[in-house]
């Protein structure tokens, strides 16, 4: 599906928004000659089939993909993905819905899964390689946009009895996500980047529910406004990506092999205010740029401290760590380390980020939080 611009007549505002995003993060795909993949948008899921080679006694799987392409995507182009198993060469290849996309815009697509014939399914577990490609038979071209690696594992379903002994549910290991977080600004619905919203994103392993986000500046909590004893514009969190198993698994699997990216938004916090308008009925909102320095985000998950994320703000807004730009992330977000606190994520591989981040494209210059 194509990203949408709020108003077709607001061309000048759109240009300013794009420019503002560039200034804030230094990492935009707005001006480029070739399509690129937004690395933080790629999600590979092992879609479990309830049969294998016509037998319902054994389960198998096929890949399912979601990703975003930064334009331009020329007319006549076709995105596709190719998976390879070690020692056996290409395994499965499938097209992804594609549409011509101009530079400065992006195209999000989802493919694989149910659209792949059961005859192509496998019971293989272990490392695999894949590539996102784009061919254009009109131009006689075929280009590789991204190459990645992943690990597939399996767990028994929640069924019991000898009949279900080979009913395994498959999943892709995403532990590498947990130490990697993002801070970023997004345009206000009506005032664009003159009054940008503040957001922070991170991953959890387990059910993405019961979050309480808090923002601190110089040891004091900020971004809270009360009116007649009630908090208005309260910060909140919700998952924007859930990646795990497509079938139920038994209780032996930590956190049921579910990973979720959680986005926390702070309605009472803005990057800056360039509107020149008077504050609303609840008074002025908290402005990051007016309060430069060190910040810390803390998360209570199920009433226990679970995350800490530290970042810097300068007089012009968020201070870019440079990691996203250096690693060609492909989206307007600043990469920050996430400190994992407590045991709510269960047992997870704390070293996975070193080799497996972004599907085998580890981050240069990134250091985990201690």
Secondary structure per residue as TSV (DSSP state, phi and psi in degrees):
chain	resnum	aa	ss	phi	psi
A	1	X	-	360.0	146.5
A	2	X	B	-89.1	143.9
A	3	X	-	-67.4	150.7
A	4	X	-	-114.3	139.3
A	5	X	-	-92.7	136.1
A	6	X	S	-57.9	-44.4
A	7	X	-	-139.6	127.7
A	8	X	T	-67.1	-23.5
A	9	X	T	-85.7	-9.7
A	10	X	-	-94.1	52.5
A	11	X	H	-63.5	-43.6
A	12	X	H	-65.2	-40.0
A	13	X	H	-63.8	-40.7
A	14	X	H	-61.0	-43.0
A	15	X	H	-61.3	-38.6
A	16	X	H	-69.1	-37.7
A	17	X	H	-59.7	-48.2
A	18	X	H	-60.8	-42.6
A	19	X	H	-64.2	-39.0
A	20	X	H	-63.8	-41.3
A	21	X	H	-62.0	-37.8
A	22	X	H	-65.2	-41.8
A	23	X	H	-68.3	-34.2
A	24	X	H	-72.6	-43.2
A	25	X	H	-112.9	-20.3
A	26	X	S	65.1	22.2
A	27	X	-	-144.9	83.0
A	28	X	-	-127.1	150.3
A	29	X	-	-105.1	21.8
A	30	X	S	-68.6	-34.8
A	31	X	S	-124.2	108.2
A	32	X	-	-160.8	158.3
A	33	X	S	-96.0	-24.8
A	34	X	S	-119.3	148.4
A	35	X	-	-67.7	146.3
A	36	X	E	-133.4	159.9
A	37	X	E	-97.8	131.9
A	38	X	-	-75.5	107.8
A	39	X	G	-61.3	-34.0
A	40	X	G	-77.6	0.0
A	41	X	G	-98.4	-14.5
A	42	X	-	-71.6	127.1
A	43	X	E	-136.2	123.0
A	44	X	E	-112.1	127.1
A	45	X	E	-121.0	139.8
A	46	X	E	-85.8	106.1
A	47	X	E	-84.7	113.1
A	48	X	E	-79.9	127.6
A	49	X	E	-95.6	142.6
A	50	X	S	-82.5	25.1
A	51	X	-	-162.3	169.0
A	52	X	B	-152.1	119.4
A	53	X	T	53.0	41.3
A	54	X	T	85.3	-5.3
A	55	X	B	-102.9	130.3
A	56	X	T	-86.5	-1.0
A	57	X	T	-77.0	-21.1
A	58	X	B	-125.5	136.5
A	59	X	-	-98.9	157.3
A	60	X	E	-142.8	-171.1
A	61	X	E	-151.8	161.0
A	62	X	E	-137.8	158.1
A	63	X	E	-79.0	149.7
A	64	X	E	-130.1	133.9
A	65	X	E	-123.8	143.4
A	66	X	E	-135.6	135.3
A	67	X	E	-163.2	166.8
A	68	X	E	-122.6	137.6
A	69	X	E	-113.1	126.1
A	70	X	E	-80.9	125.9
A	71	X	S	-65.1	164.0
A	72	X	-	-91.6	142.8
A	73	X	B	-111.9	108.8
A	74	X	-	-66.6	159.4
A	75	X	T	-59.1	138.1
A	76	X	T	86.9	1.7
A	77	X	E	-80.4	153.4
A	78	X	E	-137.9	117.9
A	79	X	E	-79.8	142.1
A	80	X	E	-153.8	163.2
A	81	X	E	-127.2	140.9
A	82	X	E	-128.1	128.1
A	83	X	E	-108.8	145.0
A	84	X	E	-131.3	131.7
A	85	X	E	-94.8	142.6
A	86	X	T	-57.1	131.8
A	87	X	T	79.5	-7.0
A	88	X	T	-125.0	0.8
A	89	X	E	73.9	-160.2
A	90	X	E	-55.2	134.1
A	91	X	E	-107.8	-56.2
A	92	X	E	-143.7	142.5
A	93	X	E	-135.8	135.4
A	94	X	E	-148.9	148.5
A	95	X	E	-81.2	155.8
A	96	X	E	-122.5	140.7
A	97	X	-	-53.4	130.9
A	98	X	-	-132.7	144.9
A	99	X	-	-142.3	144.5
A	100	X	-	-55.8	131.9
A	101	X	B	-136.8	131.8
A	102	X	-	-77.9	158.8
A	103	X	T	-60.9	141.4
A	104	X	T	91.2	-6.9
A	105	X	-	-122.8	171.5
A	106	X	E	-135.1	161.2
A	107	X	E	-125.6	126.6
A	108	X	E	-106.8	133.7
A	109	X	E	-135.8	156.2
A	110	X	E	-135.7	137.4
A	111	X	E	-155.9	170.8
A	112	X	E	85.5	-151.9
A	113	X	G	64.4	-124.6
A	114	X	G	-61.7	-21.6
A	115	X	G	-78.3	-9.0
A	116	X	S	-92.6	128.6
A	117	X	-	-59.1	145.7
A	118	X	G	-59.4	-27.2
A	119	X	G	-63.3	-20.8
A	120	X	G	-89.5	-4.5
A	121	X	-	-71.4	164.7
A	122	X	B	-143.4	161.9
A	123	X	-	-109.6	9.8
A	124	X	-	-66.3	140.4
A	125	X	-	-128.9	150.2
A	126	X	E	130.2	-162.0
A	127	X	E	-77.5	145.0
A	128	X	E	-139.0	160.2
A	129	X	E	-117.1	152.5
A	130	X	E	-147.6	162.0
A	131	X	E	-141.1	136.0
A	132	X	E	-96.6	123.4
A	133	X	E	-127.9	167.1
A	134	X	E	-142.1	120.6
A	135	X	E	-108.0	154.3
A	136	X	E	-142.6	98.9
A	137	X	T	-70.4	-19.8
A	138	X	T	-68.8	-38.1
A	139	X	T	-96.2	-7.2
A	140	X	T	69.2	36.3
A	141	X	E	-121.1	155.7
A	142	X	E	-152.5	106.9
A	143	X	E	-118.2	145.8
A	144	X	E	-93.5	122.4
A	145	X	E	-95.7	-27.1
A	146	X	E	-160.3	139.6
A	147	X	E	-123.1	140.2
A	148	X	E	-146.9	168.7
A	149	X	E	-133.1	154.8
A	150	X	E	-154.2	166.1
A	151	X	E	-117.8	129.0
A	152	X	E	-108.1	133.7
A	153	X	E	-128.1	176.4
A	154	X	E	-142.3	157.2
A	155	X	E	-143.9	155.1
A	156	X	E	-72.6	146.8
A	157	X	B	-67.7	173.7
A	158	X	S	-83.3	10.5
A	159	X	-	-82.8	151.5
A	160	X	-	-125.7	151.8
A	161	X	S	116.7	155.9
A	162	X	G	-62.9	-24.3
A	163	X	G	-66.1	-23.8
A	164	X	G	-109.1	19.2
A	165	X	T	-60.3	-29.5
A	166	X	B	-106.5	22.6
A	167	X	-	-90.4	83.0
A	168	X	E	-100.0	140.4
A	169	X	E	-101.8	134.4
A	170	X	E	-105.8	150.8
A	171	X	E	-154.6	158.6
A	172	X	E	-99.6	131.7
A	173	X	-	-75.1	124.3
A	174	X	-	-122.0	28.7
A	175	X	G	-60.2	-26.1
A	176	X	G	-60.9	-21.3
A	177	X	G	-70.3	-29.8
A	178	X	T	-59.7	-40.4
A	179	X	T	-80.4	-1.1
A	180	X	E	-108.8	122.8
A	181	X	E	-125.1	175.8
A	182	X	E	-141.8	139.5
A	183	X	E	-121.8	143.8
A	184	X	E	-167.0	161.1
A	185	X	E	-111.0	147.3
A	186	X	E	-130.7	152.0
A	187	X	E	-63.7	141.7
A	188	X	E	-65.8	150.0
A	189	X	T	-58.4	-34.6
A	190	X	T	-114.7	-26.6
A	191	X	T	-113.1	8.7
A	192	X	E	55.8	-140.3
A	193	X	E	-83.0	5.9
A	194	X	E	-73.3	-16.9
A	195	X	E	-151.0	60.1
A	196	X	E	-73.5	149.4
A	197	X	E	-80.4	151.3
A	198	X	E	-105.7	134.0
A	199	X	E	-137.6	153.5
A	200	X	E	-140.3	138.2
A	201	X	E	-131.4	149.5
A	202	X	E	-162.1	172.5
A	203	X	E	-112.5	149.1
A	204	X	E	-128.8	154.9
A	205	X	E	-108.8	112.0
A	206	X	S	133.1	-165.6
A	207	X	-	-77.3	125.1
A	208	X	-	-84.1	69.6
A	209	X	-	-137.1	161.4
A	210	X	-	61.4	57.5
A	211	X	E	-103.8	144.4
A	212	X	E	-131.7	103.1
A	213	X	E	-87.3	145.5
A	214	X	E	-141.2	141.3
A	215	X	E	-120.8	131.5
A	216	X	E	-123.1	141.3
A	217	X	E	-132.5	120.5
A	218	X	T	53.1	41.0
A	219	X	T	80.6	-1.1
A	220	X	E	-113.8	135.8
A	221	X	E	-71.0	136.2
A	222	X	E	-127.9	171.1
A	223	X	S	82.5	25.3
A	224	X	-	-119.7	131.6
A	225	X	E	-129.1	131.8
A	226	X	E	-118.7	143.7
A	227	X	E	-135.9	117.3
A	228	X	T	53.6	41.4
A	229	X	T	84.9	-3.5
A	230	X	E	-113.5	138.3
A	231	X	E	-76.1	131.5
A	232	X	E	-112.4	150.2
A	233	X	S	63.2	41.5
A	234	X	-	-68.5	137.3
A	235	X	-	-66.8	149.2
A	236	X	E	-150.8	164.8
A	237	X	E	-133.0	147.8
A	238	X	E	-155.1	156.7
A	239	X	E	-82.1	137.6
A	240	X	E	-108.5	-10.5
A	241	X	E	-140.8	129.9
A	242	X	E	-121.3	124.0
A	243	X	E	-133.6	120.4
A	244	X	S	-166.2	-140.8
A	245	X	-	-88.0	153.3
A	246	X	S	-94.9	-3.9
A	247	X	S	-134.2	162.1
A	248	X	-	-69.6	142.5
A	249	X	B	-120.3	166.0
A	250	X	-	-75.3	172.3
A	251	X	T	-75.3	-5.5
A	252	X	T	-74.6	-16.6
A	253	X	S	-86.3	122.7
A	254	X	G	-56.2	127.0
A	255	X	G	53.0	23.7
A	256	X	G	56.0	26.8
A	257	X	G	51.9	46.7
A	258	X	-	-118.0	127.0
A	259	X	E	-118.7	138.9
A	260	X	E	-136.2	137.2
A	261	X	E	-90.9	124.8
A	262	X	E	-106.8	132.9
A	263	X	E	-112.7	124.2
A	264	X	E	-108.6	130.4
A	265	X	E	-118.8	145.6
A	266	X	E	-121.2	92.2
A	267	X	E	-59.2	-24.1
A	268	X	E	-93.5	7.0
A	269	X	E	-121.0	131.6
A	270	X	E	-127.7	156.5
A	271	X	S	-66.3	-44.2
A	272	X	-	-166.8	175.7
A	273	X	-	-132.6	107.3
A	274	X	-	-112.9	18.9
A	275	X	S	-84.3	-27.6
A	276	X	-	74.9	9.5
A	277	X	-	-88.1	155.6
A	278	X	-	-72.9	149.4
A	279	X	-	-59.2	155.4
A	280	X	B	-75.0	-169.3
A	281	X	T	-66.2	-20.2
A	282	X	T	-96.6	4.9
A	283	X	B	94.0	179.5
A	284	X	-	-70.1	146.3
A	285	X	-	-84.4	164.5
A	286	X	E	-77.1	128.9
A	287	X	E	-110.3	121.8
A	288	X	S	-62.6	-47.9
A	289	X	T	-62.4	-26.7
A	290	X	T	-80.2	-7.3
A	291	X	S	-134.9	67.5
A	292	X	-	-68.3	153.4
A	293	X	E	141.2	-158.3
A	294	X	E	-92.5	134.1
A	295	X	E	-122.2	158.2
A	296	X	E	-139.5	129.5
A	297	X	E	-98.1	132.1
A	298	X	E	-125.9	140.0
A	299	X	E	-120.8	127.6
A	300	X	E	-95.4	124.3
A	301	X	E	-120.7	119.7
A	302	X	T	52.9	40.6
A	303	X	T	70.9	16.3
A	304	X	E	-128.8	143.5
A	305	X	E	-63.7	125.9
A	306	X	E	-129.4	-23.1
A	307	X	E	-143.7	146.5
A	308	X	E	-137.4	129.3
A	309	X	E	-132.3	123.0
A	310	X	E	-107.8	141.6
A	311	X	E	-152.6	167.5
A	312	X	E	-116.3	150.0
A	313	X	E	-127.2	134.5
A	314	X	E	-107.5	-179.9
A	315	X	T	-65.3	-14.4
A	316	X	T	-103.9	4.6
A	317	X	E	121.5	-154.7
A	318	X	E	-59.9	140.1
A	319	X	-	-92.2	120.4
A	320	X	-	-72.2	131.3
A	321	X	-	-74.1	-16.9
A	322	X	S	83.5	-8.5
A	323	X	H	-69.6	-41.9
A	324	X	H	-63.4	-42.7
A	325	X	H	-66.6	-46.5
A	326	X	H	-61.6	-31.3
A	327	X	T	-101.7	10.8
A	328	X	T	51.1	56.0
A	329	X	-	-59.7	-40.9
A	330	X	-	89.4	11.4
A	331	X	S	-143.7	163.8
A	332	X	S	-87.4	63.2
A	333	X	-	-133.4	150.1
A	334	X	E	-99.4	128.0
A	335	X	E	-84.7	131.2
A	336	X	E	-134.7	151.1
A	337	X	E	-75.7	146.9
A	338	X	E	-115.2	127.7
A	339	X	E	-89.3	122.0
A	340	X	E	-90.6	121.6
A	341	X	-	-118.1	136.3
A	342	X	S	83.8	-170.1
A	343	X	S	-122.3	19.1
A	344	X	T	-69.1	-19.9
A	345	X	T	-83.5	-3.4
A	346	X	-	72.5	-162.1
A	347	X	S	-79.0	125.0
A	348	X	-	-143.4	158.8
A	349	X	-	-81.1	104.3
A	350	X	T	-75.8	-7.2
A	351	X	T	-107.2	0.2
A	352	X	T	-61.0	-33.6
A	353	X	H	-60.4	-25.7
A	354	X	H	-66.3	-33.3
A	355	X	H	-122.3	-21.8
A	356	X	H	-107.9	-5.7
A	357	X	H	-56.1	138.0
A	358	X	H	50.3	46.6
A	359	X	H	55.7	58.9
A	360	X	H	81.7	16.4
A	361	X	-	-120.8	69.4
A	362	X	-	-60.6	155.0
A	363	X	-	-80.0	131.7
A	364	X	T	-84.3	131.9
A	365	X	T	84.3	4.6
A	366	X	-	-94.8	137.1
A	367	X	-	-127.8	134.0
A	368	X	-	-71.8	154.5
A	369	X	-	-78.4	141.3
A	370	X	-	-101.2	360.0
